[in-house]
Amino acid sequence: MCLGVPGKVLQIEKNSIGMPMGRVSFGGITREVCLAYVPHVQVGEYVLVHVGFAISTIDEQEATYVFEMLRQMDELGELEIPQPDDEIVAPEVDG
């Protein structure tokens, strides 16, 4: 089954070739997403993302509902797979 996962747009900027890209939060996990199909989207709005592309906008209530249903179905595991653009945070070392 192909799923679209709702996420909140945190940041928007153009990449090196002028493509609109965004940092999108999926329940606290952020990913870089192509926003070319939703050029009107603004920071703070929600998008439906499929394979790294935002394919439509969605309102917050619907996004929350869909995300919770996906969580209950245990369909969000892929979000936890490290991505090349993830920041690497070194563990703190005492002393």
N, C-alpha and C positions, 0 to 999 in steps of 0.2 A: 504494500500500500504506500502511496506517496502522500506525505503529510506536509502541510504548510504550518509553520509554528509562528504564533504571534510574538512580537517583541516591540519594545519601546525604543524609539530613535533617540540616542543621547547626543550624537554629534554628526555633522554633515560637512564633508569637504570633497573637493575634486581630486582625483588621483593624477598621476603624471601625464595621462592622455586626455584629461578633462572629463572623465567619467565620474558622476556623482556617487560617492561612497559614504557609508555611515557606520558608526559604532552603534550597535543595537543590543539592548539588554534583554535576555531571556531569563527572567526570574533571578537576576543577579549574575548570570554568566554573560559576558559580552563577546560579540563576534563582529568582524567586519562584513558588511553586506553591501552588495551593489544596489543602488537606488535608481538606476536608469529607467526602470519601468514605472516608477512613481515620482516623477520629477517635482511634483507639487508638495511632497511631504515636508513637514517642518519638524524641528527638534521638539520632542515631547509627545509627538503623535505615535500611533501604533501601526505597524505593518505586518503583513502575513508573508513569511519568508519560506522559500523552497529552494533547496540546494544553493544557498548563498545569494539568492536574488529576492528582493522584496517584490512581490507580484501584485499586491494591492494594499490599500490602506484599510484599517479596521478600527472601530471605535473601542475605547478602553473597556467598556462593559463586556463586549463580545470577546476581546482579547483575553480578559481575565477568565471568562467562562471556558474558552477553548483551551487555554494553557492549563487550567485545573483538570479538565477532562483528559488531556494528554498525560498529565502527571499521574492521574489515577490509573490510566492504562499502561503506565510505565513505558511511555514512548519518547522520553526526553533524554535517554542515556547518551545519545550521540552528541548532545551539547557539551558533555563533560570530556570529550576526547580533545586533548591538546591540539591547538592549531598553530601554524607557523607564525601568525601574528600575535600570539599570546605573549604577554609580558612574563618573563621568568623572574620570580621573586626568590632571592636567596634566603634561607632560613637564618634567623638570628642566632649568633653564637655568643655565649656568655664568656666574659673575661679575657 
